[in-house]
């Protein structure tokens, strides 16, 4: 347990790179309102931390895929992960 | 004095050629508002039970609202067309935006009631308080673009607004539509066939009367506040259109694909709004008074010549003649959209009917002998395009498909029925109830059959932040999209009455929360300022509930009760692929939810018949004798 905490502490010192792609309305939250970007964030960050850093509100996100699998806000991020964010849409 | 509305309905009997004007009175407008609610006031008073939907005694109603065109305000331009539906045998109703309704109001009328059948093809010319029935023999059989040009020339005014059917309506295709200005559609419920059955090809309107507004300064101030709250998103509805959602739904496993067998389409990116904007988009269109400008106008020379005069495909069309048929060519879909507009066919019902036939073909229930040589494999877009013309003209295999999926399946037999995806005869629209489960209730319980616009869909309301828009309705707690508990039923009941209210005032869902800038509070305040009524959200939502009950009475009178509030069997089976593979609507959970819905509505929990107490509470006790007959 102590080892894990230590490792987690160490990992926060390094920055990891996350590839991001967003769809439709969520472009508003990427730098330069781009569709794709690479974001650096501290090691040990979770999907939620990344969304907060982008000021992307969770209620505007319908689906998150991490490396092509469904992900949640609480999932840990690793260097090189690819995240896809899809906005809430509903009818019409 | 009437504010926001004219206080006049135009009544036209095409058989006797008698034209008259009626004034329903303020209390009717205040309780019924317009749209489907006002239409039901007339239908329930005047339409006899068991009337043939395509016979001369059906009544076709065009109904604007107390807000339509009062001021140029986004979204307040819609109108309802209603009649008994040839698809369901129950209530037929469909809304369209565009330009027709504000022009009708400017011409001095809030509604038009069409009775009887003309002896030969005619059109109706309504202008500044007057109306006349004119010969349309020279227009019969022509595609819609030609008719619009000819009528504007004949009437000598380019600003005339024209609602019309196409050749499919003339041929009584069961899902023929009505359109205005070639690109705004009363698509659903087969109302184009009703209009065709009356030999009425078009209604042309022109008016110069400005509506009286009770407090113009207040109304303008509200509209200013609404405008200031709207920021155009470069990748949102306005810029990328409704079709931007196709790849998003596919990723989520809820893009109707290959006759609803799966929720993921491998070519979803190719048919989405972004790709459309990058390739064939010529310009953005809009409706009266709306700065959102979500409509598409597409143009192409190859592989198909596509004329922007007919607009461009909405999401519903992108899916219904795209992913649902396994078609991944945006150009073919856009050509199909143009052909459906030229002939006057509802793209949703057409797509769901063709997808039914394609699955039957793939499963060997239909062979090329049945289809008269047509290759109906999924993905064959040439067949899809060919079928539009065959259906519109009722030629060859198209004549069978012109009846809609339900009737076609019955005629084919051999187990075909389980592949016909419809509720009450109305083919399913392009949203997947297995991934957003309030839609199971919406599809089963909508009075017009499967309808995707009964309520804003579940994904909006999964998180606390998304609830803000609907707090005024007393809905506070978020719920997962896959939830179908009693709490979801309550949310559906409230949201359905909210949308019934929007339909009654002719308000586009894309201009109101949770999609657009009009908050619920804005809408109430705007209604107060325009009409001068000391009204409230309570009174407005009660009008929505009044609609739900009147529609229920209409259907019960025609024999459409609990047994028709069912889902196609496929929705009770697991999705075959995509992110939600295996997800289904559990039959027992659905039965409990439906019973809860009936009960919450004040209807008998088993039979779904409104109680006399509920009808009296809504001041529609006059409908009670209709239930007993």
Interface residues (C-beta under 8 A of the other chain):
Chain A: X23 X24 X25 X26 X27 X28 X33 X35 X57 X58 X59 X60 X62 X63 X65 X70 X84 X86 X87 X88 X89 X90 X91 X92
Chain B: X233 X234 X235 X236 X240 X242 X244 X245 X247 X248 X249 X251 X252 X273 X274 X315 X431 X436 X452 X453 X455 X456 X457 X458 X459 X460 X462 X463 X464 X465 X466 X509 X510 X514 X515 X579
